[in-house]
Each structure stands twice: as C-alpha cells, then as structure tokens.
Amino acid sequence: MKYTSTRNSKHSVNSHQAILEGLAKDGGLYLPEMIPTFNLDHLKDFSFKQLMTEILNAYFDDYGKETIEHLVDLAFDSKFECEEITPSTQCGKLTILELYHGPTAAFKDVALSILPHLMAKAKEVLKLEETTHILTATSGDTGSAALAGFENVKGFTMTVFYPSIGISEIQKRQMTSSQGNNTFVYGIDGNFDDAQRAVKNIFTHASDFKIALSSANSINIGRLIPQLTYYFKAYFDLIRNHKISLGDEVSFSVPSGNFGNILAGYLAKLSGLPIKHLICASNENQVLTEFIQSGLYNRLRPFYQTSSPSMDILVSSNLERLLALLSHRDDALISSLMDQLNNQGSYQVPLDLKQKIQSVFIADMIPSDQVESTIYELYQDFKTLVDPHTAIGVKAALNHLGQEPMIVCATASPFKFPSTVLKALHQSISSDDFDNLERLKNFNQQACPHKLSHLRHEPIRHPLTVDKEALYALVKEKESHDHH
C-alpha cells in the first residue's frame, strides 16, 4: 500500500516510511492511496487482537501478516487491565465503548501500544541505525500514553511538551513521573495549540536537524489506523448481544478535539462498517462544531480552559485528512486551505464539500454545566461513572438519538478527573486531585485503574517548564546530546 501527502498525492512512500516520518515533508499528513474494505461476515467473530491484525495487515500490507500478528501480540500481551481490551456496556439506549483500560487509562493507549512496535519494525526493514527522536505535543492524554509506549524502546528517544496550565494534576503527574531513560518531558507556558504549533514548526524545518524526527500524535498514520479496530469491535459486540443484525447501521458519538479519533470512525465507515452518523461532540472550544455546521474553520477565537482539557484545542490537525478524502484528493484546494489557516487564521470550504461533511457528521457543543449534570444523571440511573470528556459524548448522543443504535466512545477513565467527577456527583472535594482520587475510590465500587492508584507516590523526574518560543532550541540541544 502506498501513502501520499494530503498536499501532494503525486509523491508516494510505503507504509514503513509513512509511519516512521509521521508528518510528510511538505507539511501534509499521510493517507493511503486507496481505502481497503472488509467483509463483515468474515470478521464478525474475531477477537480484538484478530481484528487489529486484519485491519493493520490491509492498511500496512508491506509489513506482512505474520509480522503484524507478532507485533499485535507484543503490544497487547499484558498492558491492559481488561482481557477484551475495549469492552462495551449498555446504559439505557446508549452503548458505552470503554476505551480506557490501558496503561494510562485513556483511549490513546490502544494505538500507542502498537505504534512503537510498528515504528521499530519499520526502522529494521529500512535498515536505519540512527536514533529516531519522537516529538509530541499533548493536550493531556497523548503524552502519558506515548511515554508509556516508547519507554526504553531501543533506537528511540522521546520529548513530550504539555501545556502547564489546564491539564489535570493526575495527567501531569503521569507525564512528569515517566520512568523511561529515553524520555524527556516539559511543561510549556502556553496552551496545547502553542505546543502543537511549535512541534509542527520543528517538523517543517526538519532538514535543519541531524537527527531523524518523528511524531506519536494522531498526525502519524500509524497512530490513526489501529483506532479503526475498536469501531469494528463495538459493532460486532452489538451483534453478539443480539442488539443488531449484520449490515444494520449504527451511529457513534465521539468527544472530539484533534479530530483523530472520529476520523478513525470515518475511515472505518469507508472500510465497510455500516456507520450512519458520526457525532462530533465538542466543549466550549467549539471550533469543530462551528466548522461542521457552517463550513468556516476559524482558529482566531477565545480559548477556554474547561473541565475536559484534552479537547481544549483550536487547531484540529486531522481535519486536513477528512478534507483530502472528501475532495477526492484535490491537492491544490487542501494546500490553499491550510495556507489560509496558517496565514489568516481561518478558511471556508466550498459548498459541495460542506454538504458532504454534513451528510456524515453531526456536530454538537456541550457546555460545562451540562457535563456535570450528565455525569450525575448517568450515575443515578445506571451506576455508571464517566469522565468529563465522555459525558460530552453522552450528552451529544442523547441530543441526536435516531432509530439506529448509538455507541459513545468513552475516552478516559473517570479516575483521571476525580475532582470534576466528584463535584458533579455533589460530593465534597479537596483542592488536591490525589485526595479526590481516594474519595472517588471510596465513593464508588468501580475499580480504579491500578496505575492511577499508585501515582501519588511516584517521584517527579521532569519538573521543568519552558518558554514556548524555546522549543526549537531545546530540540537542537537534544540533537547534540543524541549525536555524541
């Protein structure tokens, strides 16, 4: 399978190169030249690991099926606290797809458990000896999941930048206590968009660096494709539970910030999964809601810090992939829109493109007060705890229930955001996130993820906060360190 940039579909690389590079040299994102489709009847009884093997083998066919099978086994041998990896539970009319049973209790663990293995194998095949330096901007969850995935992986070093304000104390400690001898973590004096812009800028000037750079963000196609697995898995769970028959349509509600997770849902639809609608659920930073409803993408707007920090994003990088797919790879259009976004801060898509988006995507914005009431009501009605991001997905799903079954992506464990969850449940809260974690554990019988319950006592190894303008210089400095 060949991969081409969203900004130049003439130039292609193989899947090893696409996964290793992360971002294309022209600043675009990699997409497969064609989208494979799957026979649902053939897959319907597959386990999670078998499904992932099948999907990765179709999209990354130059790895070879036996290799993919081996890598999937390595990735999911013991890291997840649930054998099913991504189980589904019913809450009334909604199915909750639990994506948070991995090592850092967030959905990103699913793809970031396999990505290091895909990258290491790609280096071996391409006979690359030099160290690959992975740069990642995080709004809270990618960082810790990437650190857990790449910890002490031979041939890789990793630097993570997180916004020092806005993320939860627990998210922060997950990163600052990272144990890997090949990992570096810095807070920046800014928000996620500042961090992401700085990282993209470094990639754009990759030729200035002697070291090979790559990314573990969802801009990396090796991060995106594994996420198709749980969309298929959730669908087949509904068949197994006699909720639907093979071929029936379902809809998904996805809490969305960087547009990666929901884009994986769209690729699953293109790959043959009968998805009717994808509900893009945003918080007050509703740049995506506004875009899907109006066709105008405008990042020049107030930035809000909300109780769902992983979605506090104004530049959703994966949207570029959607536009490329829906415009039938109109390189000139995509390049022009991305230039406008960079230079003027906004772009408007042509009417036909807007209509195509609206035929699949429904957008909704859920304000903070509704996040809390949703957490409260779900617990009252079903004794199910959800985190603030998932609550946004739940509320948007309830707002747009159709005839077809509705599946909500539960993107993080409620124990990652104990203060918000306790407050929503009308319990007394302390000013300390870790005290609140204990209170939530005592309040509720749901098991707290093992890694979170010990987090408080993990020593902080990465205490530094840096100036957002200094990231380029910092990576330059790493280069001389890596090179000697």
Secondary structure, DSSP 8 states (H G I E B T S, - for coil): -EEEETTEEEEEEEHHHHHHH-B-TTS-BEEESS-----HHHHTT--HHHHHHHHHHHHTGGG-HHHHHHHHHHHTSSS-SSTTSS-EEEETTEEEEE---STTSBTHHHHHHHHHHHHHHHHHHTT--S-EEEEEE-SSSHHHHHHHHHTT-TTEEEEEEEETTTS-HHHHHHHHT---TTEEEEEESS-HHHHHHHHHHHHHTGGG-SSEEEE-STTSHHHHGGGHHHHHHHHHHHHHTTSS-TT--EEEEEE-SSSHHHHHHHHHHHTT--EEEEEEEE-S--HHHHHHHHSEEE--S-----S-GGG--S--TTHHHHHHHHTTS-HHHHHHHHHHHHHHSEEE--HHHHHHHHHHEEEEE--HHHHHHHHHHHHHHH-----HHHHHHHHHHHHT--SS-EEEEE-B-GGGSHHHHHHHTT----S-HHHHHHHHHHH--S---HHHHTGGGS--S---EE-GGGHHHHHHHHHHHHH-
